[in-house]
Amino acid sequence: MSRARPRIDVREPYFTPESIDQEARVMLEQVQNLREKHRSKYAPERSALLVLDMQRFFLEESSHAFIPSAKTISRRIKHLIEAFKSRHRPVIFTRHINSPGNSGRMAKWWQDLITAESPLSHIVPELDSRAGLVIEKTQYDAFYGTQLEEALKEQGVGQVVICGVMTHLCCETTARSAFVRGFEVLFTIDGTATYNKGFHGATLLNLAHGFAYPVLVEEILAAFGRRDDS
């Protein structure tokens, strides 16, 4: 008897204001053993916050690329930004922008580009991008062809905290790239989002095994003496 194959492209609001705390703790429990093997201590004095691709393209329901869980994490990301700025630590936003000349495989893979002219390419207004440096990127990896590594090293950063979208694409790829460049990576479980829980959980498992320390947003905020009331 043949079994129905699960749809891996389904979009679901696995993070909602009501569910995010419980869902994130379940996800943390699933990687806890790996986390214990690579315990990292958050160090505000040498850290930077990377806010990846929180653009209208992914957060507006009218967009075909809308991520149902993204609005829920945006509240937590806002708290992270405020915390980092309170300690005068770097906050770096990325804005994914493509043209036919720099898209590489992106255009063929997705049959779509986020162009600079599109209103959907802008970072959502609820996150004040004036609070930090905005870097434009063309690929999943925020380090590829950008000044990100230089900007981090100029400010004495040895540890990066990653949040934003999408968990299994730009966030995961950037986390791996940061690791191979010598940065300690803290990856927020409830500060990243993608299309569904399957993609999200797979990223956490892979990163916890080889590249990053998964954390809850509240753990980062606690180091600043703050609480997450979202």
Backbone bond lengths (Angstrom), bond angles and torsions (degrees), N, CA, C in turn:
res aa  C-N    CA-C-N  psi(-1)  N-CA   C-N-CA  omega(-1)  CA-C   N-CA-C  phi
1 M - - - 1.464 - - 1.530 109.29 -
2 S 1.310 116.32 128.24 1.457 119.94 179.50 1.527 110.14 -78.44
3 R 1.300 115.04 145.97 1.449 120.61 178.98 1.525 110.09 -105.05
4 A 1.301 115.23 142.69 1.455 119.18 177.39 1.524 109.33 -66.90
5 R 1.309 115.28 133.60 1.450 119.72 179.48 1.533 110.03 -81.72
6 P 1.331 116.84 136.69 1.473 118.54 178.74 1.521 110.11 -67.86
7 R 1.308 116.16 142.07 1.456 120.50 176.96 1.519 109.01 -79.79
8 I 1.325 115.93 121.68 1.453 119.23 -178.54 1.528 111.49 -92.94
9 D 1.336 117.47 -6.92 1.459 119.55 -177.57 1.521 112.65 -100.12
10 V 1.325 117.38 5.41 1.457 120.47 -178.25 1.533 110.56 -67.99
11 R 1.316 116.53 145.24 1.460 120.95 177.23 1.518 108.71 -106.12
12 E 1.318 115.70 134.15 1.456 119.96 -177.19 1.522 110.16 -143.18
13 P 1.316 117.85 144.75 1.469 121.36 175.97 1.525 110.16 -83.19
14 Y 1.319 116.59 71.81 1.469 119.40 -176.16 1.522 111.39 -72.81
15 F 1.336 116.91 -21.13 1.459 121.26 169.46 1.524 108.50 -109.05
16 T 1.307 116.33 119.30 1.458 122.58 171.21 1.521 106.53 -126.69
17 P 1.340 119.08 164.93 1.462 118.92 177.40 1.529 113.01 -54.76
18 E 1.335 116.30 -30.91 1.465 120.65 -178.12 1.529 112.43 -82.76
19 S 1.344 117.52 -28.53 1.463 120.05 -171.81 1.516 115.37 -104.92
20 I 1.324 118.13 -14.76 1.460 119.57 -167.08 1.523 113.16 -62.41
21 D 1.327 118.61 -39.19 1.462 119.62 -179.35 1.526 111.56 -62.13
22 Q 1.320 116.09 -47.55 1.464 119.95 -178.69 1.531 111.03 -67.93
23 E 1.311 117.09 -45.19 1.466 120.37 -178.98 1.524 110.81 -61.26
24 A 1.329 117.26 -43.28 1.460 120.50 -178.42 1.526 111.59 -65.04
25 R 1.309 116.62 -37.26 1.466 119.40 -179.94 1.530 111.47 -70.42
26 V 1.307 116.85 -35.19 1.467 120.12 174.71 1.523 109.91 -63.91
27 M 1.337 116.70 -43.85 1.461 120.48 178.55 1.520 111.62 -63.15
28 L 1.319 116.03 -39.20 1.462 119.80 177.59 1.524 110.77 -63.35
29 E 1.303 116.93 -42.53 1.459 121.01 179.44 1.528 111.48 -60.95
30 Q 1.316 116.56 -34.77 1.458 120.77 -178.19 1.524 113.09 -68.64
31 V 1.337 117.53 -21.61 1.467 120.57 178.72 1.527 112.01 -116.23
32 Q 1.317 116.28 11.92 1.463 120.23 -173.84 1.529 112.60 -60.21
33 N 1.323 117.76 -40.55 1.461 120.13 -179.60 1.523 111.58 -61.32
34 L 1.335 115.96 -41.72 1.462 119.48 177.97 1.522 110.62 -68.82
35 R 1.302 116.39 -37.58 1.464 120.63 179.28 1.521 110.64 -62.48
36 E 1.308 117.33 -39.88 1.455 121.08 -179.31 1.528 111.72 -64.52
37 K 1.323 117.09 -29.38 1.461 120.23 -179.07 1.523 112.52 -73.74
38 H 1.314 116.94 -23.82 1.466 120.79 -174.82 1.523 109.96 -128.12
39 R 1.314 116.12 47.83 1.457 120.74 -173.73 1.527 110.94 -58.80
40 S 1.326 114.87 130.77 1.460 121.67 178.19 1.528 109.31 -121.83
41 K 1.298 115.03 144.10 1.456 120.57 177.43 1.514 108.88 -104.27
42 Y 1.328 115.93 127.65 1.441 119.04 179.95 1.527 109.70 -68.26
43 A 1.340 115.10 131.92 1.468 121.20 -176.54 1.522 109.44 -125.03
44 P 1.337 118.27 89.19 1.462 121.03 -177.01 1.519 113.98 -54.28
45 E 1.333 117.17 -33.37 1.464 120.23 -174.15 1.526 113.08 -69.93
46 R 1.336 117.88 -13.37 1.463 119.26 178.94 1.527 112.68 -130.79
47 S 1.320 116.28 23.17 1.456 119.81 -174.89 1.525 112.45 -110.29
48 A 1.318 114.90 162.14 1.461 122.70 173.53 1.520 107.88 -138.16
49 L 1.320 116.01 151.43 1.460 122.26 178.17 1.521 108.95 -102.47
50 L 1.334 116.77 125.65 1.461 122.13 175.27 1.517 108.34 -105.74
51 V 1.321 116.42 117.92 1.458 123.17 -179.56 1.525 106.98 -108.03
52 L 1.319 116.12 103.85 1.456 120.66 -169.69 1.526 113.43 -95.22
53 D 1.320 115.08 119.92 1.477 124.31 164.13 1.522 115.36 55.75
54 M 1.313 117.27 37.96 1.467 119.05 177.24 1.529 109.17 -81.24
55 Q 1.320 114.14 68.96 1.457 123.37 -173.58 1.532 111.15 -105.55
56 R 1.308 115.53 157.81 1.462 121.04 179.73 1.528 111.31 -58.60
57 F 1.325 116.76 -27.61 1.461 122.11 178.20 1.527 111.70 -54.66
58 F 1.332 116.65 -33.84 1.461 121.63 -177.21 1.528 113.39 -103.26
59 L 1.339 117.08 -18.46 1.462 119.47 -173.03 1.521 115.13 -107.04
60 E 1.323 118.08 -11.39 1.459 119.39 179.66 1.523 110.74 -95.14
61 E 1.307 116.41 130.72 1.465 121.34 -176.08 1.518 112.82 -61.53
62 S 1.313 118.39 -24.74 1.462 121.14 -179.73 1.524 112.67 -74.23
63 S 1.340 117.04 -14.69 1.457 121.33 -178.93 1.525 110.83 -82.55
64 H 1.311 116.82 142.12 1.469 120.22 179.20 1.522 111.83 -68.64
65 A 1.342 117.48 -15.56 1.464 121.77 -180.00 1.523 112.20 -98.91
66 F 1.317 117.34 12.89 1.466 122.38 -176.78 1.531 112.00 -54.23
67 I 1.344 116.01 133.24 1.464 123.06 177.25 1.524 107.97 -105.89
68 P 1.330 119.44 111.00 1.464 121.28 -173.71 1.523 115.53 -56.61
69 S 1.332 118.21 -29.29 1.467 120.94 -177.47 1.525 113.82 -90.68
70 A 1.328 117.09 -4.52 1.466 119.81 -171.21 1.522 113.00 -67.56
71 K 1.322 118.05 -38.71 1.459 119.32 -179.23 1.528 111.36 -63.94
72 T 1.315 116.69 -33.04 1.464 119.80 179.30 1.522 111.42 -66.25
73 I 1.329 117.31 -43.52 1.469 118.49 -179.65 1.519 112.01 -73.09
74 S 1.332 118.73 -22.00 1.463 120.16 -177.33 1.524 111.49 -61.20
75 R 1.321 117.44 -32.02 1.459 120.81 178.27 1.531 110.58 -64.48
76 R 1.325 115.38 -39.57 1.473 119.60 -179.72 1.522 111.12 -73.47
77 I 1.312 116.16 -36.09 1.460 119.89 177.57 1.527 110.06 -63.94
78 K 1.311 117.06 -38.40 1.461 120.73 177.74 1.529 110.59 -58.97
79 H 1.324 116.97 -41.66 1.468 120.75 177.63 1.526 111.50 -64.59
80 L 1.337 116.40 -38.77 1.467 119.71 177.64 1.521 111.10 -63.39
81 I 1.316 116.54 -44.34 1.465 120.55 179.42 1.524 110.25 -58.97
82 E 1.317 116.50 -46.11 1.465 120.91 179.74 1.527 111.08 -61.11
83 A 1.331 116.17 -40.52 1.464 120.29 -179.35 1.528 111.36 -65.10
84 F 1.319 116.39 -45.97 1.466 119.93 -179.13 1.522 111.19 -64.37
85 K 1.317 116.82 -41.38 1.465 119.57 179.33 1.531 111.11 -65.84
86 S 1.335 117.20 -32.29 1.465 119.68 179.80 1.518 111.79 -64.59
87 R 1.345 116.81 -26.17 1.466 121.39 178.39 1.533 111.56 -101.12
88 H 1.328 116.19 6.33 1.464 121.30 -179.14 1.531 111.71 59.34
89 R 1.320 114.95 38.38 1.460 121.17 176.25 1.530 109.72 -98.83
90 P 1.329 117.46 151.13 1.464 120.67 -174.54 1.532 113.16 -64.73
91 V 1.317 114.20 137.29 1.461 122.28 170.73 1.523 106.47 -121.53
92 I 1.325 116.29 122.80 1.459 120.54 -178.17 1.522 109.54 -122.98
93 F 1.323 115.38 121.80 1.455 122.26 177.07 1.527 109.03 -97.25
94 T 1.326 116.30 145.22 1.459 118.83 170.01 1.523 109.33 -113.36
95 R 1.310 114.09 147.74 1.458 122.40 177.58 1.522 106.90 -128.95
96 H 1.321 116.14 113.51 1.470 119.99 -177.54 1.525 108.83 -79.56
97 I 1.335 115.72 120.68 1.455 122.99 -178.86 1.528 108.66 -134.46
98 N 1.311 116.97 133.93 1.462 120.43 177.73 1.526 111.45 -129.25
99 S 1.317 113.56 152.61 1.458 122.58 167.93 1.529 105.96 -129.25
100 P 1.327 118.81 163.83 1.461 119.01 178.30 1.520 113.01 -56.28
101 G 1.333 116.87 -26.93 1.457 119.75 -176.83 1.510 114.80 -81.54
102 N 1.328 118.70 -22.58 1.471 119.05 -176.04 1.524 114.00 -117.49
103 S 1.312 116.97 4.66 1.466 119.68 -173.43 1.522 114.13 -76.32
104 G 1.338 116.79 -20.00 1.460 118.87 -177.79 1.523 111.29 58.39
105 R 1.327 116.00 -126.79 1.469 120.58 179.78 1.532 113.17 -81.61
106 M 1.322 116.87 -10.20 1.462 119.84 -174.21 1.525 112.30 -58.19
107 A 1.322 116.77 -45.76 1.468 120.48 -175.98 1.523 111.00 -63.81
108 K 1.328 117.23 -43.99 1.462 119.84 -178.73 1.519 110.97 -69.99
109 W 1.326 116.63 -36.89 1.465 120.03 -177.61 1.524 111.51 -67.58
110 W 1.354 116.24 -43.18 1.459 120.94 -173.69 1.526 113.98 -103.62
111 Q 1.343 116.26 -9.77 1.473 120.20 -174.87 1.527 111.13 52.17
112 D 1.327 115.24 37.38 1.458 119.83 -175.27 1.527 108.78 -164.86
113 L 1.327 116.47 152.21 1.451 121.84 176.08 1.521 109.37 -136.52
114 I 1.337 116.10 146.39 1.460 121.01 169.78 1.522 105.91 -95.44
115 T 1.303 117.58 106.66 1.451 121.10 -176.70 1.528 111.00 -92.65
116 A 1.316 115.72 157.03 1.459 121.01 -179.72 1.521 111.78 -63.72
117 E 1.331 117.04 -27.53 1.455 121.36 -177.82 1.520 113.25 -77.08
118 S 1.319 117.28 -18.04 1.456 120.48 -176.38 1.530 111.03 -74.73
119 P 1.337 118.17 131.63 1.475 119.97 175.35 1.523 112.45 -59.61
120 L 1.331 116.79 -24.47 1.459 120.94 -179.48 1.527 112.68 -73.69
121 S 1.321 116.85 -10.26 1.472 119.64 -178.37 1.519 112.66 -78.70
122 H 1.321 117.92 -12.02 1.460 120.75 -175.10 1.535 111.92 -80.05
123 I 1.330 115.38 148.56 1.460 121.39 174.77 1.525 108.54 -65.21
124 V 1.327 116.18 139.63 1.460 120.18 -175.82 1.530 110.75 -60.39
125 P 1.331 117.82 140.88 1.471 120.91 -173.92 1.522 114.31 -65.68
126 E 1.337 117.87 -22.55 1.471 118.41 179.68 1.526 112.54 -68.26
127 L 1.336 116.95 -15.09 1.464 121.37 173.26 1.526 107.19 -108.52
128 D 1.305 117.18 114.59 1.459 121.74 -174.79 1.526 110.05 -77.67
129 S 1.324 116.52 97.99 1.461 120.65 -177.73 1.527 112.03 -69.81
130 R 1.334 117.19 -11.30 1.466 120.06 175.13 1.533 110.79 -69.82
131 A 1.316 116.30 -11.71 1.464 120.89 -179.69 1.522 112.43 -75.71
132 G 1.327 117.10 -6.64 1.453 118.98 -178.32 1.507 112.08 -159.08
133 L 1.317 115.70 -171.09 1.453 123.28 178.22 1.526 109.55 -82.77
134 V 1.338 116.90 137.11 1.470 121.42 176.07 1.523 108.37 -108.32
135 I 1.322 115.55 123.25 1.466 122.03 179.13 1.526 109.02 -114.08
136 E 1.310 116.47 129.99 1.462 120.51 175.37 1.517 109.26 -88.86
137 K 1.327 115.56 136.98 1.459 120.66 179.23 1.521 109.70 -129.69
138 T 1.321 116.14 162.32 1.466 120.84 -176.82 1.525 113.08 -119.54
139 Q 1.337 116.48 -10.61 1.465 120.62 -177.54 1.525 109.39 -130.34
140 Y 1.332 117.47 174.08 1.454 120.33 178.52 1.526 111.73 -55.38
141 D 1.326 115.62 -41.26 1.462 122.96 -175.45 1.529 110.32 -76.89
142 A 1.340 116.75 116.75 1.463 120.31 -178.66 1.524 112.61 -69.85
143 F 1.333 117.98 -13.42 1.459 120.95 177.61 1.527 112.21 -87.09
144 Y 1.328 116.80 -21.08 1.468 120.76 -172.09 1.528 110.66 -71.14
145 G 1.337 115.68 116.40 1.460 120.63 175.51 1.521 114.73 67.10
146 T 1.341 117.44 21.16 1.470 121.14 -179.92 1.524 109.64 -124.40
147 Q 1.337 114.80 175.64 1.466 120.84 177.58 1.511 112.22 -94.48
148 L 1.330 117.97 16.71 1.454 120.28 -174.55 1.522 112.93 -60.08
149 E 1.312 118.49 -50.46 1.460 120.50 -177.70 1.527 110.87 -60.31
150 E 1.304 116.86 -42.80 1.462 120.96 179.01 1.527 110.96 -62.39
151 A 1.330 116.14 -43.42 1.468 120.19 -179.37 1.518 111.53 -62.79
152 L 1.327 117.08 -39.22 1.458 120.74 179.66 1.528 111.52 -68.48
153 K 1.310 116.30 -45.13 1.461 119.75 -176.96 1.527 111.83 -69.42
154 E 1.325 116.85 -32.29 1.469 120.13 177.51 1.524 111.59 -62.61
155 Q 1.348 116.08 -27.68 1.459 120.61 -178.21 1.523 112.85 -101.94
156 G 1.330 116.14 13.88 1.452 121.21 174.90 1.518 113.94 68.58
157 V 1.316 117.22 29.88 1.461 121.56 -177.84 1.527 110.38 -81.88
158 G 1.322 116.10 130.63 1.461 121.00 174.68 1.506 112.80 -119.35
159 Q 1.333 115.99 -8.87 1.466 121.59 -176.07 1.525 109.05 -137.29
160 V 1.331 116.70 133.66 1.464 120.44 178.32 1.520 109.82 -119.98
161 V 1.325 114.78 140.66 1.457 122.59 173.85 1.515 106.95 -107.85
162 I 1.330 116.62 122.77 1.461 120.98 -174.04 1.519 111.06 -105.68
163 C 1.342 114.70 131.37 1.456 121.26 173.19 1.530 108.12 -142.67
164 G 1.339 116.53 168.59 1.457 120.17 178.34 1.511 113.43 120.23
165 V 1.328 116.52 -152.80 1.460 123.07 -177.17 1.536 109.86 -135.29
166 M 1.350 118.31 159.26 1.443 126.48 -16.40 1.519 108.66 -88.69
167 T 1.314 116.23 146.11 1.458 121.39 -177.01 1.519 112.38 -49.38
168 H 1.341 117.16 -50.20 1.474 120.42 -170.26 1.522 113.62 -91.74
169 L 1.325 117.56 -1.71 1.465 119.83 179.69 1.534 109.80 -114.18
170 C 1.327 118.61 -90.46 1.465 120.41 -175.07 1.526 112.81 -67.36
171 C 1.330 117.54 -38.41 1.467 119.17 -178.88 1.526 111.29 -67.59
172 E 1.311 116.99 -47.21 1.462 119.75 -179.98 1.527 111.72 -65.80
173 T 1.330 117.10 -44.00 1.458 120.19 -178.53 1.522 110.73 -63.40
174 T 1.322 117.01 -41.33 1.459 120.68 178.82 1.524 111.39 -67.15
175 A 1.320 117.32 -36.92 1.463 120.58 177.01 1.525 111.04 -62.29
176 R 1.301 117.06 -44.15 1.470 120.73 178.05 1.528 110.50 -62.74
177 S 1.331 115.50 -43.57 1.460 120.54 -178.28 1.522 111.28 -65.55
178 A 1.329 116.89 -38.10 1.468 120.36 177.14 1.524 110.34 -63.43
179 F 1.313 116.40 -42.23 1.465 121.52 -179.45 1.526 111.24 -59.33
180 V 1.330 117.69 -48.04 1.465 120.03 -176.92 1.529 111.54 -71.17
181 R 1.326 117.44 -14.05 1.465 121.34 175.38 1.527 111.74 -92.60
182 G 1.314 116.97 3.54 1.454 120.51 173.96 1.514 115.88 95.11
183 F 1.335 117.74 5.30 1.456 119.74 178.09 1.525 110.67 -86.83
184 E 1.319 116.21 142.57 1.454 121.13 170.61 1.526 107.19 -77.37
185 V 1.325 117.34 132.68 1.462 120.88 -172.18 1.518 110.82 -115.64
186 L 1.325 116.27 123.37 1.458 122.94 170.86 1.523 106.90 -109.28
187 F 1.308 116.76 122.70 1.460 122.68 -172.13 1.524 108.96 -112.76
188 T 1.318 117.00 117.57 1.466 120.22 -174.67 1.530 111.82 -77.29
189 I 1.304 115.14 122.98 1.465 121.63 179.36 1.525 110.79 -66.98
190 D 1.338 115.88 -46.23 1.454 121.17 -176.53 1.523 112.54 -104.89
191 G 1.346 116.09 18.17 1.458 121.74 174.05 1.509 111.14 -117.04
192 T 1.333 116.27 6.77 1.465 122.31 174.75 1.528 108.13 -126.50
193 A 1.319 115.74 157.92 1.468 119.76 179.69 1.522 110.11 -153.80
194 T 1.334 114.26 154.27 1.455 120.62 175.73 1.524 108.16 -148.64
195 Y 1.324 117.26 -163.36 1.462 119.95 -171.06 1.518 114.31 -70.82
196 N 1.329 117.20 -32.75 1.464 117.57 -179.15 1.523 111.27 -155.65
197 K 1.321 113.85 167.40 1.463 121.64 -175.88 1.530 112.30 -64.03
198 G 1.317 117.05 -32.04 1.461 120.33 179.76 1.515 112.05 -62.07
199 F 1.333 116.47 -48.92 1.453 120.60 177.04 1.532 110.77 -60.41
200 H 1.308 115.86 -43.56 1.471 121.30 -176.49 1.528 110.76 -63.38
201 G 1.323 115.62 -48.08 1.456 119.72 -178.87 1.513 113.29 -64.81
202 A 1.331 116.65 -36.98 1.467 120.36 179.02 1.524 110.82 -63.72
203 T 1.317 117.10 -40.58 1.458 120.67 177.63 1.525 111.16 -62.34
204 L 1.320 117.01 -46.45 1.463 119.51 -179.43 1.521 111.58 -59.87
205 L 1.319 116.65 -41.77 1.460 120.71 179.48 1.524 111.20 -63.58
206 N 1.328 116.82 -46.69 1.466 120.81 -178.83 1.525 111.66 -65.27
207 L 1.324 116.66 -46.41 1.460 119.45 -177.61 1.525 111.74 -67.91
208 A 1.321 117.04 -40.12 1.467 119.77 -179.54 1.522 111.24 -64.04
209 H 1.312 117.34 -28.36 1.461 120.68 179.68 1.521 111.94 -76.55
210 G 1.342 117.22 -37.68 1.455 116.96 -170.62 1.509 118.63 -131.91
211 F 1.345 119.26 -8.32 1.460 116.84 -169.27 1.526 116.59 -140.17
212 A 1.319 118.84 -31.95 1.460 119.16 -167.85 1.522 111.88 -145.71
213 Y 1.324 113.62 160.25 1.457 121.85 177.93 1.528 107.63 -101.65
214 P 1.337 118.48 112.32 1.464 120.30 -179.23 1.520 111.21 -74.88
215 V 1.330 116.24 135.22 1.460 121.08 -177.28 1.520 110.54 -137.41
216 L 1.320 115.57 158.23 1.451 121.94 169.87 1.527 108.43 -88.83
217 V 1.314 116.36 149.20 1.459 120.39 178.32 1.518 110.80 -56.68
218 E 1.320 117.43 -38.54 1.463 120.47 -178.27 1.525 112.11 -62.21
219 E 1.324 117.43 -28.10 1.465 120.27 178.35 1.525 110.98 -69.13
220 I 1.320 116.56 -37.95 1.463 120.35 177.13 1.525 109.80 -69.27
221 L 1.327 116.52 -46.01 1.457 120.27 -178.63 1.523 111.26 -62.17
222 A 1.327 116.69 -35.01 1.462 120.07 -179.66 1.525 111.38 -61.85
223 A 1.330 116.87 -31.93 1.461 120.19 178.77 1.522 111.55 -67.75
224 F 1.335 116.23 -20.68 1.464 121.48 176.46 1.527 111.62 -96.97
225 G 1.323 116.25 3.36 1.461 119.82 -176.48 1.505 112.98 71.89
226 R 1.351 115.79 29.07 1.460 121.05 -178.28 1.509 110.99 -119.51
227 R 1.340 116.10 163.61 1.450 122.58 176.85 1.518 110.03 -119.54
228 D 1.336 115.35 153.68 1.459 120.38 175.00 1.518 107.53 -98.05
229 D 1.324 116.00 109.89 1.477 120.60 -178.62 1.524 112.12 -103.81
230 S 1.341 117.15 17.12 1.461 119.50 -178.01 1.515 110.56 -76.67
